[in-house]
Amino acid sequence: MVKRALLSVLLVLVGLSFARAETFSVPAGITIHCRLTQPLSTKLNFQGDPFRATVTEPYVVNGREVIPVGSTIEGRIAELTRPGRIRGVGELRLTVSQITFPDGRAFPLNAVLLSAYGAEGAKVKGEEGIVKGPSSRLRDVEEIGLGMGGGGLVGTIIGGFHGAVIGGVIGGAAGLADTLRRRGKDLTLPTGTQLNYQLTRELVLTNQAPRASVVQEDLNVSR
């Protein structure tokens, strides 16, 4: 009898708790500012790898922090492309799925990356928020040019004008071969890289979240 009474009181308290819960709506279009808590790279990471970022600026409504600083955004690398040879740059598409507040409340999150700061040569392009890395095209052209110049100088010393032409061609070809052998510069987002995400769907929050595991433990104790 006592156990049933305790169970009834517990259920009433849980019901009252949910009844007092407030709901907040964060509209689509607002920007959430956060920073990576670990480095990401097209060289070391793989498609599907998880990542986390920490919210650095609060979203405030009527003086109240609806999205507090220190909240954690969780996501994964949806797409990863390594830079090619001569053409192409490293690319990462970082999708988010959930935001967790410091008090443990977690909510699904729909947002797209708008911009990224703090990573060398990184720029966000397109509607899907793909981060593109630095281009190595200028470096490749410079190396081919140095090869042609060096070969031409040696050719001039050995065989005059015709030697310069032949030496330049050989030197340029050697520089091109070396460039084709190596990939371009990988995209790296170091720890602390600023990521700015824009909500693509309304984010509905409550000031309380159900804690099913705790409720289940209490029910087990009362039996």
Summary of the structure (lengths in Angstrom):
residues: 223
radius of gyration: 28.3
end to end distance: 10.9
largest distance: 109.6
contacts: 656
relative contact order: 0.21
helix: 33%
strand: 33%
